Amino acid sequence: MQKGIKDRLTTGILNLLYPSLCPVCAGPTDNLIYSPICRACWNGMTRYDGPSCGICAAPLGSEHASVCTGCMKNRPGFTKAVSFGLYSGALREAVHLLKFSGLKRLAAPLGGLLLGVDMPEADCIVPVPLEIIGLRARGFNQTFLIGRQISKGRRIPLLAGALFKRRKTLPQVGLSAEERALNLKGAFGVRGRLHGKRVLLLDDVMTTGATARECTRELLNAGAEEVAVAVLARA
């Protein structure tokens, strides 16, 4: 029996025994790979190809603009940021299911989406870390899990412990851009030798860019030649 037919039959049987609905469209779950999101909603997650900042990848309101106001006023230390899509719809739901519902199986297909993005050349991948209390509570770092897929697909070493969180910080949700930057100031540290390396800093979501800026500062201070950023979703 062909694998695709077998998977659909298995999914159908499981839905009869344990019916579930897609959290995006409320239709029936119809796959095993990215359950509970249905096939149609997952396939609807397309790469954002609208106007965006050439430095931080922030969506722009005009196709005639090339750099956002934030980067013009305060250029970040990283050379370039790339992302798969906008932080909305099915992509936002998938990230939430991975991070907050513990559906680690979504890390592989989400990493596959990011693998389709044209990324800058790099010598290593460094995931943004969680603080130790948060890591123990969640049981995993979702960015590390996504990073494993990128590392395998691009054959670039993943340096899981290169960045670490020095201290506990407030949740970034609800904070202004200035408050986010202040909240993260001095919050990260670097272990190991990065001298002369081109680093690809990896995160799941970029909102204001405060995390990427602070991590980049520490990586450059630790001797990295340059830092580029890759994220699944851009707010």
C-alpha positions, 0 to 999 in steps of 0.5 A: 500500500502506498504511504500516502494512502496508508497515512490517510487511512490511518488518519481517518481511523484515528479521527473516528476513534479520537475526533479532533478539529483543526484550530484554524478552520474548525474542520476535521484533522486529516493528517498525521504530520502536522495534526491537529492543523488540517492539510488545507490550512497547513498548505495555506501557509505561504512565504511572505513576499510583500515589501519588507525591510532589507535589514530586519525583514519587518513588513513595510507599507510600500514596495518603494521603501527598502528599510524600516524607520527603526533600522534607519534610526538605530541600525542593528548589529546583525547584517540581515534577517530573513523569515518565512511568513507573517505571524498570523493565521495558521503559522501563528497557531502552529508556533503556539501549539509547539511552544505552549501545548508541547506538540514537539512533532510540529518542529520538523514540519515548521523547520521544513518551511524555514528550510525553503527560505534563502538564508545567508551563508553561515558557519554555525547556527545558534538558537536563542535560548530560554532561561533555565526556569522556563526550560525546565517548565516547558521541557524543551527549547522550541528554537533548538528543535527547529534548529536541528531541522535547519542544521540537518538540511543545510549541513551547518553545525548547531551550537545549542549552548553557545548562547545562554540566558544570564537572568530571568526577564519579564515576559515581552508580551505587552511591552513597548519596543523600548521596554523590551530592549531594556528588559533584555539588556545584559540578559544573554551570555556566550559560551565557547569560541566563536572567533571569526565565525559567521553565525546564523542566529535562529528564533521562532518569532521576531516582533520588535527585534529586541531579542535579536539585537541583544543576542547579536551584540553578545555574539559579536562581542564574543568574536563572531565575524558577523551575525545574520538572523533567521526566524519562522515568523515576523510580526 
